[in-house]
Amino acid sequence: MYELFKNLGDWLTSGTQWAGSDGIAHRLAEHLQYSLLATLVATAIGLPLGLLIGHTGKGAFLAINLASFGRALPTVGLVVLVFLAGGLSMLPVYVALVALAVPAIVTNTYAGMTAVDPDVKDAARGQGMRAHQVLFQVELPLALPLIMTGLRLALIQVVATATIAAYVSFGGLGRYVFDGLAQRDLVQVLGGAVLVAAVAVALDLALSGLQRFLFRHRTA
Amino acid sequence: MIQFDAVHKRFPNGTTAVHDLTLEMPEGGVTVLVGSSGCGKTTTLRMVNRMVEPTSGTIRVGGKDVTEQDAAELRRSIGYVIQQSGLFPHRTVLDNIATVPLLLGHGRRRARARAAELLETVGLTAESGRRYPHQLSGGQQQRVGVARALAADPPVLLMDEPFGAVDPVVRTQLQDELLRLQKELNKTIVFVTHDVDEAVRLGDRIAIFRTGGHLVQCAPPAELLARPADDFVADFLGAERGLKLLSLKTLADVPQGPAPEGGTWTLVLDAADKPVHWASTGAEIPVRPLRDDDSLLAALDESLASPTGLIARVDANGVLTGVSSRDDIHTHAGRAHTEARTAARTETGAAA
């Protein structure tokens, strides 16, 4: 056991392991690129959808079911499905990651919108704000803390799941996991897993810190 | 002036909130809408700025049919204050007040300058403008709500139970401030409350609603108290409506004489001739000096508390001008009642 951790430590800290096109630095960059792009696309889809559902109050059924659907969705299955339908490219991976992230973003955005005090919305309308002004000047800023929580959750899930890029022969930190498994190299598998976990935790901490800073004037 | 003409409001679920309402709310006056919950008073108020659309009938503000105006523009021209203040929690107090001027495109600098001015008008410090609503007390939040409604200097102010959620002491303060502001600003105010005392204090006219959205009676407070239209109104005004009527009459006409010399109790004055207390051998009873603009109700109360049945009358500076007896106060109270009832009867007779 001690041997394993020592080897893991060496693997993570050796300069040669970090360098080159197969090095940790490069794989980390790939991993972040996949994750951020997927989350960005998911945000572009999920945020307007959540705002629309929350603002109009219509389609709440969709928002609630999307959440359970998202949880039940087999990511690897989706990757394989899109891969079979569309051939080998990064597309299946992005489709799967986006599908994973959208529900968290929609449901949290919707939850944030419904949590806005009805009196405040009433007052906003009563002062003479038009629908879009109520949405962008009142509802969106007040829902923002929960919206950001949704984005954070989505990003963490995507970072953890982006390892599947390696499953269909692409890069990212999943490379170490899948290669390690194939080569029965336990240290490499562990190294990849630890790195993925570290990236996820670091992003989570950074974003929750940012949230705390941005919303320091809020009561709740 | 706000005119309701045969206004009906039925909600999609089938309940009638307002039933065939025809009512005029005079310009520069406070019209208070009262009634128990579900009587349609809030719906009536919300139809003025189209927060609720009438099912039929017309509502005119300043002669113009509200449904023919753009709803958002209409609302910007009408001040709106609600019970829980409805302040924007993510904006500073100053920016909350600047809401409508900003919506009207006045520019940030001008809107903020106006907001700072209004902070003072409603009795808040300049420093509180930089705070966020949750850092203020309930009473202060309501003041901000009033300031926000006044920001674009609208001729009409709608107030939906604005003081319902604050404690009685603060409520009285806020009512006083509203009366003071109204003297300066002369707005046409529609005020919704379920508190009869508040209605009597603030209203130039009071409209009483019954469940089902029926307007039962609309009259000045004195007339309403002296001559309620039916048992519903009488019950709603409460058993002490006679005393409430006295709260509307001032002490000015009650005769006063010099303070008595000798006797068991003497009125002790300080060096500036201001009453201090009633004194007898070894006993002191506090005195509450009254001015001419205090109410007959306050006089009656003080005459009961006074050991001699006399009340101490003072001028605006608190200097003793004389005393009035319990009998004189009683006589005047009775006369005020009779006058109110006969005046109301003649008026009703003339109208019929």
Interface residues (C-beta under 8 A of the other chain):
Chain A: D117 D119 V120 D122 A123 A124 R125 G126 Q127 G128 M129 R130 Q133 V138 P141 L142 H217 R218 T219
Chain B: N49 M51 A72 E73 L74 R75 R76 S77 Y80 I82 Q83 Q84 S85 G86 L87 F88 P89 H90 T99 V100 L103 Y132 H134 G145 R148 L158
